[in-house]
Amino acid sequence: MIIVKNSKDMKNSIPKRRGRPPAFDRETVLAAARDTFWKHGYDGSSIADLTAAMGITPQSLYAAFGSKAELYRETLEQYRRMPRPEPGNPFQDKLDTVAAFERFLTNSARIFTAPEHPKGCMISTAVLNCAEENEPVAHHVASMRLQTLDIFAARIERGVAEGDMRPETDARSLARFLGAIVQGMSVQARDGATTDELLALSSHALSELRTYQLPRDD
């Protein structure tokens, strides 16, 4: 999902990095850690799990990333940089509001069910419950989800301003509805839903969105 930085508490505990730079490709080991966190969650991914997947020692992990929390933060950022099936930013491209969300939901359905990585969304359903000591991590991920709602709401407000959405549209409420759809798609993908099944689900959300759409002047 599409960042308000809220990682101050995480960074306060990061030890200073010492010594020579690690001899590995950072993006490659980040991808391995990303998929481990994506599959098992933050609490469910131990340092041993992470270093085994990354092919490095615990000492190298701490030297390069400082802490498990900071590593997780970097993997979330890398997740957001992953290529989408349909490139570009649908919320910035010259599309009407419904078309923008249709592209976003289509991309989501395909990413959540892609065979080359774990299922679901790494952000939308991440760290919903965690140990008390990991609450700063949970707050950071929650801030990312809230930022996505802000982006959804801003795009709907843009649609109202540009005249393709009804002026009485409650942008925030509709954004929360669409956010709930994305979270539901993530959970269902983890439970085995196929791409086609998620696309069918998203079509219902788009039908609801179209009830707020103004007819075009062709």
N, C-alpha and C positions, 0 to 999 in steps of 0.2 A: 504494500500500500504506500502512497506518495506523500525542514524537520525541526521541529522545535527541539533545541538541545536542552536536555534536562539530565545531564550526566555528571553534574558537579560532585554529587555524593560519591559516585563511582570513582571519579578521577582522584578524589582526595586520598584514597587508599592505595593509589598506584605507586609502587616503589620506583625510584630512579633507575634508569637503564644504564648499565655499565658495560665496559668491555667492547670487543670488536663486534661489528654488525653481523647478524646471523647469515649463514651461507645457504639461503634458500630463497625461492621466489615467493614473495609475500602474498601475491594474489592467489597462487596455487595452494598454499597452506591455509589461507583464509577460506578458500572454497571448500576444502576438506572439513574445516571447523564449522563452516556455515551449514553444511549438510548434516553434520552430527547434531548440532543444536536444532536444526530444522526437524530432524527425525525424532530426537529424544527430549527436546525442550531444554531449558536452561538448567533446572534442578537435576534433570535426568542425565545430563552429560557431565561425567567426571573428568578430572584432569587426565586420568589414564586413558579414558575413551578418546579425548581430544588429541592427545599426543600420539596415540596409536594411529588415528586417522590422518593426522598431519605429517607423520613420519619424522617427528622431532622429539627432543627430550623436554621434560618439564622445565629444566633450566633455560633452554632456548625459548620456550613459550613465554616465560616470565621476562626474559631479557628483551624479547621482541615486542611483547604486548602489555607487559606490566602486571596484568591480573586476568582472571577468567572473565570478570565483568567487562573490562576494556576490550578483550578479545571478542566477546559477544556483541558489544556495541559496533565494532568494526565489521563483524559478519553481517549485521543488520544493514549497515551502509552498503556493503557489497551486494547484498540481496536486492536492494533498491536499484543498483546499477545493472542488474542482469538484463540482457536483451529481451524485448517483448516480441511475441509472434508478429504483431502489427506495430512497427516502429513509430517513433514520434510520441509526443505528449498530447493525448486527445483533449485535455482540458486547456491547452494553449493553441492547438491547431484551429484553423478556420472551419469549424463544424457547428451545426446547431446543437442544442443542449442534448437532445435525445440521441443524436448520432455520436456525440462525445461519450456519453455513458454506455452506449451500445458497444463502442470499441473497447472501453475500459473493461466492461463485464466479459466481453468475448476473450480478451487477453487473459483476464483472471481465470476463466474456465479452462483455458488451454494450459496456462502455467500450473494451476493447481493439480492438474491431472497428468502432466508430462512425465514420461517414464524415466527420464535421465536424472531425476532428483526426487527427494521425498515429496509426498503429496501435501496438498493444502497450501496455506499462506503462512510464511514464517512470522509475519507480524500480526495479522488480524486476530489470531487465536493464541498468541504467544503469552506465556507467563501470566495466565489468568489466576493461578494459585501458586504460591511459592512459600518457601521458608521465610521467617521473619527477617533474617539477616540479608535476604536477597530483595527486600522491598525496593531499594533504589533502582534495581534493574527493572522491576515490574513497573515502577513509575515512569522510567524512561520509555519503555515500550508503549505504555498507555498514552504518553504524550505524542508518540508517533501516530497512534490510532486517532487521537483527537485532531492532529494536524490534517489527517486525511479527511475527516468530517468537515474541517474548515475549508479545505479545497473543494469538496463536493458542494458545500453551501455557496461558496463564492462563484462556482461555475453556474449554479442554478440562478443566483442573483444576476449574473451576467446575462443569462438567457432572458430574464425579466426585463433588464435594461435594454437589451437588443431587440425585444419584441417577439421572441419565439416562445416565451413562456407566459402564462397568465399573470397579470399584475398582482393578483391576490395569493399567489403561491407562497406557502410557508417554506422558505428555503431550508431552514435549519431542521425542521421536522422531516422534510423529504430527504435531506442528506442523511439523517439518522436511519431512515427506512432503507436507503441504499447501502449504508454501512452495515446494517444488519443482514442484508442480502449477501454481501461479500463475506461476512463472518460465517454465515450459514453455508455458503458454497465451500468455504475452507474446511469446515467440519465434515460436510458430506463427502468431500474429496478424500479426506483422511479415512472415512468409513467405506470407501470403495466406489463412490459415484463416478461415472464415466464423463468424458468431455461432453458428449451429446446430452447427457442428463443434466449437467450443469448449465449448458446453453439453453435447454428447455426451461430450467428454473429462471434463468436470467430474463428469458422472454416474457415471463409473467411480470417481473419487475419493470421491464420496459413498457409493457402495456399500461401499467399503473402510471408511469412517468408521462406517457403520451396523453393521459387525461388532463394534464396541466399544460399541454402544448397548444399554442395558438396556430390556427391554419396559416399556411404560407400564402403570400400574395404572388401567385405565378402569372 
